[in-house]
Amino acid sequence: MFENLRRSLRDLLDANPGQGEMGPSLAQMRETLVQARVGLAEMRQGIEATRRSLEAKQRELETVQRRKAQATAIADAETVRVAERYEAELGSRIEVLARKVAVQEDEVALGEREVSDMTAELRKAIGRVPPVPGSVSGAAIDPLADADSAALDELASLERSRTRAARDASAEERLADLKRRMGK
């Protein structure tokens, strides 16, 4: 899934650069990890979108089944036939969407493990960085621990924007559904 990102992180780790080159390599590694985290956030949003589609199709199926039952009660054979056709079509779509959600959840779990491994590899590489003069107890500075890091701020901002957009899209979808039900 994050194969290219993972490969570049591993290449950076395996390059074993000299002391003067380690700073830029760590910055590249951190950027790679940030990209992986952004990709993971996008995948989570994809799951939510698929779940919303699945829920909408399930509601639609319930409506078709209710209308089919009403048509059966009044012996409207044509409406029953149309409802049965839509019921079968919606059932197939629901089955596909349910499988898609399961696959997406598996993919996110895999991605989370990969990001966790990449984070551990980066932290290991950070441990190899020579101490920065004047740092406390000679410890290397961890760029992932820096809460003011521009990359982490940008990631948080992107996640907030995507969450807001998903919320807005969900509200629009619910409003459109309500309008359809009310016949407007």
C-alpha positions as CSV (number, residue, x, y, z in Angstrom):
1,M,0.0,0.0,0.0
2,F,2.7,2.5,1.1
3,E,5.3,0.5,-0.8
4,N,7.0,3.5,-2.5
5,L,7.0,5.5,0.7
6,R,8.3,2.5,2.7
7,R,11.0,1.8,0.1
8,S,12.3,5.4,0.2
9,L,12.4,5.3,4.0
10,R,14.3,2.0,3.9
11,D,16.7,3.4,1.2
12,L,17.3,6.4,3.5
13,L,18.0,4.1,6.4
14,D,20.2,1.8,4.4
15,A,22.2,4.6,2.9
16,N,24.0,5.1,6.2
17,P,25.1,8.7,5.3
18,G,28.0,10.5,7.0
19,Q,27.5,12.8,9.9
20,G,26.9,15.9,7.8
21,E,24.3,14.2,5.6
22,M,22.1,12.8,8.4
23,G,20.0,15.9,9.0
24,P,18.6,16.1,5.4
25,S,18.0,12.4,5.4
26,L,16.0,12.6,8.6
27,A,14.0,15.4,7.1
28,Q,13.2,13.3,4.1
29,M,12.3,10.3,6.2
30,R,10.0,12.5,8.4
31,E,8.3,13.9,5.2
32,T,7.9,10.3,3.9
33,L,6.2,9.3,7.2
34,V,3.9,12.4,7.1
35,Q,2.9,11.5,3.6
36,A,2.0,8.0,4.8
37,R,0.0,9.4,7.7
38,V,-1.9,11.6,5.3
39,G,-2.6,8.6,3.0
40,L,-3.9,6.7,6.0
41,A,-6.2,9.6,6.9
42,E,-7.5,9.6,3.3
43,M,-8.1,5.8,3.5
44,R,-10.1,6.3,6.7
45,Q,-12.3,8.9,5.0
46,G,-12.8,6.5,2.1
47,I,-14.2,3.9,4.5
48,E,-16.6,6.5,5.9
49,A,-17.8,7.4,2.5
50,T,-18.3,3.8,1.6
51,R,-20.2,3.2,4.9
52,R,-22.5,6.2,4.1
53,S,-23.2,4.7,0.7
54,L,-23.9,1.4,2.2
55,E,-26.3,2.9,4.7
56,A,-28.1,4.8,2.0
57,K,-28.5,1.7,-0.1
58,Q,-29.8,-0.2,2.9
59,R,-32.4,2.5,3.6
60,E,-33.3,2.5,-0.1
61,L,-33.8,-1.3,0.1
62,E,-36.0,-1.0,3.1
63,T,-38.2,1.5,1.2
64,V,-38.4,-0.8,-1.8
65,Q,-39.4,-3.8,0.4
66,R,-42.0,-1.7,2.1
67,R,-43.5,-0.6,-1.2
68,K,-43.4,-4.1,-2.5
69,A,-45.4,-5.3,0.6
70,Q,-47.9,-2.5,0.0
71,A,-48.2,-3.4,-3.7
72,T,-48.7,-7.1,-2.8
73,A,-51.4,-6.1,-0.3
74,I,-53.4,-4.3,-3.0
75,A,-52.6,-6.9,-5.7
76,D,-50.6,-4.5,-7.9
77,A,-48.6,-7.1,-9.9
78,E,-46.7,-4.5,-12.0
79,T,-45.4,-2.6,-9.0
80,V,-44.5,-5.9,-7.3
81,R,-42.5,-7.0,-10.4
82,V,-40.6,-3.6,-10.5
83,A,-40.0,-3.7,-6.8
84,E,-38.6,-7.2,-7.0
85,R,-36.2,-6.2,-9.7
86,Y,-35.0,-3.2,-7.7
87,E,-34.8,-5.3,-4.6
88,A,-32.5,-7.8,-6.3
89,E,-30.3,-5.0,-7.8
90,L,-30.0,-3.2,-4.4
91,G,-29.3,-6.4,-2.7
92,S,-26.3,-7.0,-5.0
93,R,-25.1,-3.5,-4.5
94,I,-25.3,-3.8,-0.8
95,E,-23.4,-7.0,-0.8
96,V,-20.6,-5.4,-2.9
97,L,-20.5,-2.3,-0.7
98,A,-20.3,-4.5,2.5
99,R,-17.3,-6.4,1.0
100,K,-15.7,-3.1,0.0
101,V,-16.0,-1.8,3.6
102,A,-14.4,-5.0,4.9
103,V,-11.5,-4.8,2.4
104,Q,-11.0,-1.1,3.1
105,E,-10.9,-1.8,6.9
106,D,-8.3,-4.5,6.3
107,E,-6.3,-2.1,4.1
108,V,-6.3,0.6,6.9
109,A,-5.2,-2.0,9.5
110,L,-2.3,-2.9,7.2
111,G,-1.5,0.7,6.6
112,E,-1.5,1.4,10.4
113,R,0.9,-1.4,10.9
114,E,3.2,-0.1,8.1
115,V,3.1,3.5,9.5
116,S,3.9,2.1,13.0
117,D,6.9,0.2,11.6
118,M,8.0,3.2,9.6
119,T,7.8,5.4,12.8
120,A,9.8,2.8,14.7
121,E,12.4,2.8,11.9
122,L,12.6,6.6,11.9
123,R,13.0,6.7,15.6
124,K,15.8,4.1,15.3
125,A,17.5,6.3,12.7
126,I,17.1,9.4,15.0
127,G,18.9,7.4,17.7
128,R,21.9,7.2,15.3
129,V,22.1,10.9,14.9
130,P,25.1,12.4,16.6
131,P,24.2,14.6,19.6
132,V,23.5,18.3,18.8
133,P,26.0,20.5,20.6
134,G,24.2,22.1,23.6
135,S,21.4,19.5,23.7
136,V,20.3,18.1,27.1
137,S,22.3,15.0,28.1
138,G,23.6,14.7,24.5
139,A,20.3,13.2,23.3
140,A,19.4,13.5,19.6
141,I,16.4,15.7,18.8
142,D,13.3,13.8,17.7
143,P,11.6,15.7,14.9
144,L,8.4,13.7,15.4
145,A,8.2,14.8,19.0
146,D,8.3,18.5,18.1
147,A,4.7,19.6,18.5
148,D,5.5,22.8,16.7
149,S,6.8,21.0,13.6
150,A,5.4,22.6,10.5
151,A,4.9,19.2,8.8
152,L,2.8,17.9,11.8
153,D,0.8,21.2,11.9
154,E,0.1,20.8,8.2
155,L,-1.0,17.2,8.6
156,A,-3.3,18.2,11.5
157,S,-4.7,21.0,9.3
158,L,-5.3,18.7,6.4
159,E,-7.0,16.2,8.6
160,R,-9.3,18.9,10.0
161,S,-10.1,20.1,6.5
162,R,-10.9,16.6,5.3
163,T,-13.1,15.9,8.4
164,R,-15.0,19.2,7.8
165,A,-15.5,18.4,4.1
166,A,-16.7,14.9,5.0
167,R,-19.1,16.3,7.6
168,D,-20.4,18.9,5.1
169,A,-20.9,16.2,2.4
170,S,-22.7,14.0,4.9
171,A,-25.0,16.9,5.8
172,E,-25.7,17.7,2.2
173,E,-26.5,14.1,1.5
174,R,-28.9,13.9,4.4
175,L,-30.6,17.2,3.3
176,A,-31.0,15.9,-0.2
177,D,-32.4,12.6,1.1
178,L,-34.9,14.5,3.3
179,K,-35.9,16.7,0.4
180,R,-36.5,13.6,-1.7
181,R,-38.7,12.1,1.0
182,M,-40.7,15.2,1.4
183,G,-41.2,15.4,-2.4
184,K,-39.4,18.7,-3.0
